[in-house]
Amino acid sequence: MQMTVKDAANALNVAEKTVYRWIQTGGLPAYRVAGQYRINRAMLFEWATSKRINFNAQESLKEPDNLPLPTLATALQDGGIHYRVSGATKNDVLKALVGLLKLPDHVNRDFLFQALLAREQLQSTGVGDGVALPHVRNPAVLEIATPMVCLCFLETPVEFGALDGRPVKVLFTPLSPNVRTHLHLLSRISFALRDAHFKSLLTAEGRRNEIIEAAQALEPDTPTT
């Protein structure tokens, strides 16, 4: 959600002029809408955390809990499936991934790239079997209205520091407007990765429609034949 300078000042318990100063000289991420600054709540949270500034998370990270949760198939349709994504290192492929994401124009892609790197420094998102789930520490780091999952097949396997030691060839990247949706998408991806047919499509770099249909077939409400 977007915050005004006044909202940010209240969340950080500082004067509004201090927020303006941090925007201008302190690296606080903000963008202009109709001549006024707007600040992403999650970006503010991560920035304040990195600066060890007290942050009123209870007031600043309120989330709706009554919105419908997306299916993995729908999230993949919205996020896109990409093939032969190039890159020789983890940083290379993450940079390429950020360039492919369907993001609103106001989103700072460089900030997102740095957020993905920061998450990888905490612990590799490689989950084994050549698959990684790169994502940001705070799932609401972007101002997006539509949750999505971007699936990338790498041109060549890349070392990701996965627990099983295998290089990564497949990336799933969930983007969510809130924690609830983020955890749901991670759960659906994890469930799909345990399905033999879905995994075989990933190994074979199956067609987009095949992957989306296989994901939809794994949904609880999908009728069986």
C-alpha positions as CSV (number, residue, x, y, z in Angstrom):
1,M,0.0,0.0,0.0
2,Q,1.1,3.6,-0.6
3,M,1.9,6.0,2.2
4,T,2.1,9.7,2.2
5,V,5.0,11.5,3.9
6,K,2.7,12.1,6.9
7,D,1.9,8.4,7.1
8,A,5.6,7.6,7.0
9,A,6.5,10.1,9.6
10,N,3.8,8.6,11.9
11,A,5.1,5.1,11.3
12,L,8.7,6.1,12.1
13,N,7.8,8.5,14.9
14,V,9.7,11.4,13.4
15,A,8.8,14.8,11.9
16,E,7.7,15.1,8.3
17,K,10.7,17.3,7.5
18,T,12.9,14.4,8.6
19,V,11.2,12.1,6.1
20,Y,11.7,14.6,3.4
21,R,15.4,14.8,4.3
22,W,15.8,11.0,4.2
23,I,14.1,10.9,0.8
24,Q,16.5,13.5,-0.6
25,T,19.7,12.5,1.1
26,G,19.2,9.2,3.0
27,G,18.1,6.8,0.3
28,L,14.6,6.4,1.5
29,P,12.8,4.9,-1.5
30,A,9.9,7.1,-2.7
31,Y,8.3,8.3,-6.0
32,R,6.2,11.2,-7.1
33,V,2.5,11.1,-7.9
34,A,0.9,14.4,-9.0
35,G,3.8,16.3,-7.4
36,Q,3.6,14.5,-4.1
37,Y,5.8,11.8,-2.6
38,R,4.4,8.3,-2.2
39,I,6.2,5.6,-0.3
40,N,5.6,1.8,-0.4
41,R,4.9,0.5,3.1
42,A,7.0,-2.6,2.7
43,M,9.9,-0.6,1.1
44,L,9.8,1.7,4.1
45,F,9.8,-1.2,6.5
46,E,12.9,-2.7,4.8
47,W,14.7,0.6,4.6
48,A,14.0,1.4,8.3
49,T,15.1,-2.1,9.3
50,S,18.4,-1.7,7.4
51,K,18.9,1.7,9.1
52,R,17.9,0.3,12.6
53,I,15.2,2.9,12.8
54,N,12.1,2.0,15.0
55,F,9.1,1.2,12.9
56,N,5.5,0.9,13.9
57,A,4.8,-2.4,12.0
58,Q,1.4,-2.9,13.5
59,E,0.1,0.3,12.0
60,S,2.1,0.1,8.8
61,L,1.6,-3.4,7.6
62,K,-2.1,-4.0,8.0
63,E,-3.4,-6.4,5.4
64,P,-6.8,-7.4,4.1
65,D,-7.6,-11.0,5.1
66,N,-10.8,-11.5,3.1
67,L,-9.5,-11.3,-0.4
68,P,-9.7,-14.4,-2.6
69,L,-6.4,-16.3,-3.0
70,P,-5.1,-17.0,-6.5
71,T,-4.5,-20.4,-7.9
72,L,-1.0,-21.2,-9.0
73,A,-2.3,-21.5,-12.6
74,T,-3.7,-18.0,-12.5
75,A,-0.6,-16.6,-10.9
76,L,1.6,-18.2,-13.6
77,Q,-0.6,-16.8,-16.3
78,D,-0.3,-13.3,-14.8
79,G,3.4,-13.6,-14.1
80,G,4.5,-15.3,-17.3
81,I,6.7,-18.3,-18.3
82,H,10.0,-17.6,-20.0
83,Y,12.5,-19.8,-21.7
84,R,16.3,-19.7,-22.4
85,V,16.9,-16.9,-19.8
86,S,20.6,-16.2,-20.0
87,G,23.1,-15.6,-17.3
88,A,26.4,-17.2,-16.1
89,T,26.0,-16.4,-12.4
90,K,23.2,-16.1,-9.8
91,N,23.4,-12.3,-10.0
92,D,23.2,-12.4,-13.8
93,V,20.0,-14.5,-13.8
94,L,18.4,-12.5,-11.1
95,K,19.1,-9.3,-13.0
96,A,17.6,-10.9,-16.1
97,L,14.6,-12.1,-14.1
98,V,13.8,-8.6,-12.8
99,G,13.9,-7.3,-16.4
100,L,11.2,-9.9,-17.4
101,L,8.8,-9.3,-14.5
102,K,5.5,-7.6,-15.4
103,L,5.7,-4.7,-13.0
104,P,3.9,-1.3,-12.8
105,D,5.9,1.6,-14.3
106,H,6.6,3.2,-10.9
107,V,8.4,0.1,-9.5
108,N,12.1,0.6,-9.0
109,R,13.6,-2.5,-10.6
110,D,17.1,-1.8,-9.2
111,F,15.6,-1.8,-5.7
112,L,13.9,-5.1,-6.4
113,F,17.1,-6.6,-7.7
114,Q,19.0,-5.5,-4.5
115,A,16.1,-6.9,-2.4
116,L,16.4,-10.3,-4.1
117,L,20.2,-10.3,-3.6
118,A,19.7,-9.4,0.1
119,R,17.3,-12.4,0.5
120,E,19.9,-14.7,-1.1
121,Q,22.6,-13.5,1.2
122,L,20.5,-14.6,4.2
123,Q,20.0,-18.1,2.8
124,S,19.9,-19.6,-0.7
125,T,16.4,-20.0,-2.2
126,G,17.5,-23.1,-4.0
127,V,15.1,-25.8,-2.9
128,G,16.8,-28.7,-4.6
129,D,16.4,-30.7,-7.8
130,G,17.6,-27.7,-9.9
131,V,14.8,-25.4,-8.7
132,A,15.0,-22.1,-6.9
133,L,12.3,-19.7,-5.5
134,P,14.0,-16.3,-5.5
135,H,11.8,-13.8,-3.6
136,V,12.1,-10.8,-1.4
137,R,12.2,-10.9,2.4
138,N,9.1,-8.7,2.7
139,P,6.5,-10.1,0.2
140,A,4.8,-6.7,-0.1
141,V,7.9,-5.0,-1.3
142,L,6.2,-3.9,-4.5
143,E,3.1,-1.9,-5.1
144,I,1.2,-4.5,-7.2
145,A,-2.5,-5.2,-7.2
146,T,-2.3,-8.6,-8.9
147,P,-0.4,-11.5,-7.3
148,M,1.7,-13.4,-9.8
149,V,4.4,-16.1,-10.2
150,C,7.0,-15.7,-12.8
151,L,8.6,-19.0,-14.1
152,C,11.9,-18.9,-15.8
153,F,13.9,-21.7,-17.5
154,L,17.6,-20.8,-17.6
155,E,19.6,-21.3,-20.7
156,T,22.4,-23.0,-18.7
157,P,22.3,-24.3,-15.1
158,V,23.7,-21.8,-12.5
159,E,25.2,-22.4,-9.1
160,F,22.8,-21.2,-6.5
161,G,24.1,-22.6,-3.2
162,A,21.2,-25.1,-3.0
163,L,21.3,-27.6,-0.1
164,D,21.6,-30.5,-2.4
165,G,24.6,-28.9,-4.3
166,R,22.9,-29.1,-7.7
167,P,23.0,-26.0,-10.0
168,V,19.6,-24.4,-10.7
169,K,17.8,-24.5,-14.1
170,V,14.3,-23.4,-13.0
171,L,13.2,-20.3,-11.2
172,F,9.8,-19.6,-9.6
173,T,9.4,-16.0,-8.4
174,P,6.2,-15.1,-6.5
175,L,5.2,-11.5,-6.2
176,S,2.4,-10.7,-3.8
177,P,0.6,-7.6,-2.4
178,N,0.6,-9.1,1.2
179,V,2.1,-11.8,3.4
180,R,-1.0,-14.0,3.3
181,T,-1.0,-14.3,-0.5
182,H,2.8,-14.7,-0.5
183,L,2.7,-17.7,1.8
184,H,-0.2,-19.2,-0.1
185,L,1.7,-19.0,-3.4
186,L,4.8,-20.5,-1.8
187,S,2.7,-23.3,-0.5
188,R,1.1,-24.0,-3.9
189,I,4.5,-24.0,-5.6
190,S,5.9,-26.4,-3.0
191,F,2.9,-28.7,-3.5
192,A,3.3,-28.6,-7.3
193,L,7.0,-29.5,-7.0
194,R,6.0,-32.7,-5.2
195,D,3.8,-33.8,-8.2
196,A,5.6,-36.2,-10.6
197,H,3.8,-35.0,-13.7
198,F,4.4,-31.3,-12.9
199,K,8.0,-32.0,-12.2
200,S,8.4,-33.9,-15.5
201,L,7.1,-30.8,-17.3
202,L,9.7,-28.7,-15.7
203,T,12.5,-31.1,-16.5
204,A,11.3,-31.2,-20.1
205,E,10.7,-27.4,-20.3
206,G,7.2,-28.1,-21.4
207,R,4.9,-25.7,-23.3
208,R,3.2,-22.9,-21.4
209,N,-0.3,-24.3,-21.8
210,E,0.9,-27.7,-20.5
211,I,2.4,-26.2,-17.4
212,I,-0.6,-24.1,-16.6
213,E,-3.0,-26.9,-17.2
214,A,-0.9,-29.2,-14.9
215,A,-0.9,-26.5,-12.2
216,Q,-4.7,-26.1,-12.5
217,A,-5.2,-29.8,-12.2
218,L,-3.5,-29.7,-8.8
219,E,-6.0,-27.3,-7.4
220,P,-8.4,-28.8,-4.8
221,D,-11.6,-27.8,-6.7
222,T,-10.5,-29.1,-10.0
223,P,-12.8,-32.0,-11.1
224,T,-11.1,-35.3,-11.8
225,T,-12.0,-37.5,-14.8
